[in-house]
Amino acid sequence: MPTILGQNQYGKAENRVVRITRDGDTHHIKDLNVSVALSGDMDDVHYSGSNAHVLPTDTTKNTVYAFAKEYGIDSAEQFGIHLARHFVTSQEPIHRARIRIEEYAWERIETSDGNSKFIGADEVKHSFVRKGQETRTTQITFDGERWQVVSGLKDLVVMNSTNSEFWGYVKDKYTTLQEAYDRILATQVAAQWRYGWSSDEERMPNWDKSYAQARKHMLQAFAETYSLSLQQTLYQMGSRIINSRSEIDEIRFSLPNKHHFLVDLEPFGLKNDNEVYFAADRPYGLIEATVLRDGVEPQIPVDMTNL
Ligand SMILES: O=c1[nH]c(=O)c2[nH]c(=O)[nH]c2[nH]1
């Protein structure tokens, strides 16, 4: 049976790099998980085993660490752009680079009553606690000409303890769900947004500011939407970002509905007045959608949850 090679890519996945920047005795941390995927003129290695075009995955790993030292890590996006440009422009057989980065945030530990020489005004200059909230993500793709930057976050857990209803839905013979006029709405946000920036000729966005603003608008929309469904809330979150951030053209969400079921306390002679819930972990409703600036083509893949 004749066969041919289809899409292929290779590189070192999940390079964990921690970069400390020492500003006197005040230290700064960047903690990343960097995955490199390269593609191009790689037929021969698959067909015959010739490695003549293969930059070893080990080298791609080393490059991540060397770049962390040589250029530092400003933002995950900036670091990814640097790496992608390097692989595509320095190796002829490599035509495309995709760099995926997860960033883990750390914050300074507050002091008790400053008595060590290492302790500043009200925080330790070299002691950190990892932030327990979301993970920031980015994916940089470069083909030698066009850039695509898709950034976002995952595992951002949010809850509204009121201002959520769900009723008026289709009912068939299998429907048992009771209509809800005051329910808990909770989800674990995975969101990926695509920047309009796509060529070196255009002015690059301020990645850190854009992330902070997109996150803020998303959370505010979640909190401020009186929800008739998680779908409606999702759309509000997305359109709030598109309307307030001109550098972002498209955003895709994957929102698990973290169901909170009222517990029946009647057997114990107790009335449950929307106070005691069972937080179910599965199954969960999974609500996913893309929100776009009118007129732009969608580019974020539908199945982006493991980005
Ligand atoms: O916000 C919701 N959207 C649904 O589509 C749905 N389906 C369901 O059973 N509960 C909910 N809640």
Ligand as a Chemical Component Dictionary entry (heavy atoms), coordinates in Angstrom:
data_LIG
# 
_chem_comp.id                   LIG 
_chem_comp.type                 NON-POLYMER 
_chem_comp.pdbx_formal_charge   0 
_chem_comp.three_letter_code    LIG 
# 
loop_
_chem_comp_atom.comp_id 
_chem_comp_atom.atom_id 
_chem_comp_atom.alt_atom_id 
_chem_comp_atom.type_symbol 
_chem_comp_atom.charge 
_chem_comp_atom.model_Cartn_x 
_chem_comp_atom.model_Cartn_y 
_chem_comp_atom.model_Cartn_z 
_chem_comp_atom.pdbx_ordinal 
LIG O1 O1 O 0 -26.435 28.043 31.380 1  
LIG C1 C1 C 0 -26.848 26.924 31.044 2  
LIG N1 N1 N 0 -26.884 26.591 29.729 3  
LIG C2 C2 C 0 -27.327 25.373 29.292 4  
LIG O2 O2 O 0 -27.342 25.102 28.073 5  
LIG C3 C3 C 0 -27.747 24.450 30.271 6  
LIG N2 N2 N 0 -28.220 23.175 30.202 7  
LIG C4 C4 C 0 -28.461 22.770 31.484 8  
LIG O3 O3 O 0 -28.887 21.634 31.798 9  
LIG N3 N3 N 0 -28.161 23.767 32.362 10 
LIG C5 C5 C 0 -27.699 24.823 31.630 11 
LIG N4 N4 N 0 -27.260 26.061 32.000 12 
# 
loop_
_chem_comp_bond.comp_id 
_chem_comp_bond.atom_id_1 
_chem_comp_bond.atom_id_2 
_chem_comp_bond.value_order 
_chem_comp_bond.pdbx_ordinal 
LIG O1 C1 DOUB 1  
LIG C1 N1 SING 2  
LIG C1 N4 SING 3  
LIG N1 C2 SING 4  
LIG C2 O2 DOUB 5  
LIG C2 C3 SING 6  
LIG C3 N2 SING 7  
LIG C3 C5 DOUB 8  
LIG N2 C4 SING 9  
LIG C4 O3 DOUB 10 
LIG C4 N3 SING 11 
LIG N3 C5 SING 12 
LIG C5 N4 SING 13 
# 
